[in-house]
Amino acid sequence: MNTDLSALLTAISPENLAVARNSSRAKYPGGRSPYKPLLLLAVFGSVNQGRPNYYKGWFRPSDAVGSFAYLHCSIFPNEDNSPKVVSSRFAQPYWYLGTGKPRLWDLRPRRGREKELQLSIAEKIQIKTFRKLEQLVEYAKLDTPTLNLLNDNKHYSTIESYLIDNFFNADRAISKIINTLP
């Protein structure tokens, strides 16, 4: 197996995306909140499909929240899909996947917010609202090995299947939903 692919699959494993036991999200089976893998499916699918706003592996919160919301509403139609709730469910994993472990992308600050972003990351501040996320972060940037994997259809298919199998009970209908991202 490709070493970059192996490293990425390890980074997105259920063990690495699990939430703390005392978290409100610990109610999900095995402590597996669906929001990080859902965001990964939205971002990775958008990159693989060559969406213009994901050019060269960078994407703004405002671009990614639309894909995330579309998947959220499609996969969880019985949950609260109000814009406020969905954007909150988006903001935390976008922040965490850029600052925590696994760190799957680098966050780039808005002009004039460089020190505030650095301090927030260093002090492990939790960003819980879309508004605060957009105030600090201009965009996120995927590294070159990850971008190369996502642009290769065979590797992308392996990554997508891995996420669906491990977090969404191997529901293949999700793959069809990803292919219709707006």
C-alpha positions, 0 to 999 in steps of 0.5 A: 500500500502507498505509504502516504495512503497508509498514513492518511488512513491511520490519521482518520481511523476511528481511534484518532477521530474518537471524541473524549468520553465526557464529551456531549458527542460521546453518545454516538456509538463507540464515542464516534461523533459523525461530524469529523468524518462527515466534514472529511467526506465533504472536503475530500469529495470536493477536492476529488471532484475538482471544485473550483473553491478547493483549488490546489487543496485550500478551502475557506470555511465559507466554501466547506460549510456548504458541502458539509451542510448538504451532506448533513441534511442528506444523511441526517434528515431527522436531526436539527438542520437549522443553519445555526446548528449545522454551522456549529457542528461544522466549526468545531471539526474544521478547527480541530482537524487543523489544530489537533490530532490528527492534524489534517490541514493547516489553518491560514489566518485572516490578515491581522489575525496571525498572532491571535490564531497562533495563540489560540492554537498554542493554548488549545482554545476551542472554537465552537462557532462559525462566526469566530472561525471565520474571524480567525481563519482565511482558509485551510490548506491540505498538504501535497501528499494528501492532495495527490491522494485525493486527486487520484481516483483509485486512492480517493475511492479507498479513502471514501470507502474507509470513512463510510465503512468505519463511520457510517455503517458501510452505507453506499448511498452516501457515496452517491450523495457525495457525487452530487455535492453542489 
